[in-house]
Amino acid sequence: FFKNNNVEGYVFVGQKNSEKKWTESELSIMKPIARIIGKIVLLLENGQYKKEKNQLQSAFSKYVSPEVVDQIILHPEIMHLGGEKQFLTCIFTDLQGFTAMSDSMDPVKLVRVLNMYLNEMSEVIIALGGTIDKFEGDAIMAFFGAPIPFLDHAVRCCKAALRMKKMEA
């Protein structure tokens, strides 16, 4: 089987170490079978690609925008193992009065409120192309400008901060 003009693998049909050559009629029977096997392999590879793409989208969707995930899938070379030096803009958020609130609030209700807050704030970050680095309690650390570089990463970060502030009011 060929993939990008390289031999990816092969299927052997016949007796191992046999010197018997195929007749024309045997070859004419085997050619359609080989094409069918080739198509099956391509379908399986496509299914595996879709499965891996879905896994990647699921893993990243909570931290980056769908457009960023698509760019990573289309251009995996943008992800440099070990990282690279870049100028980014970071944002750190914190819910004012959270410690006092958590002491006085029912734990079930507190978790519900915290999840709602973190989801809302995360959506703002992701909508502007930001990447969420981590959640720590009520805090969010995120950055703009990686893995997809944006020339306006500082502007995007400021817009996110302003939108978040407006939502808190």
Secondary structure, DSSP 4 states (H G I P E B T S, - for coil): -EETTEE------S-TT--PPPPHHHHHHHHHHHHHHHHHHHHHHHHHHHHHHHHHHHHHTTTS-HHHHHHHHH-GGGS-TT------EEEEE--TTHHHHHHHS-HHHHHHHHHHHHHHHHHHHHHTT-EEEEEETTEEEEEES-SS--TTHHHHHHHHHHHHHHHH-
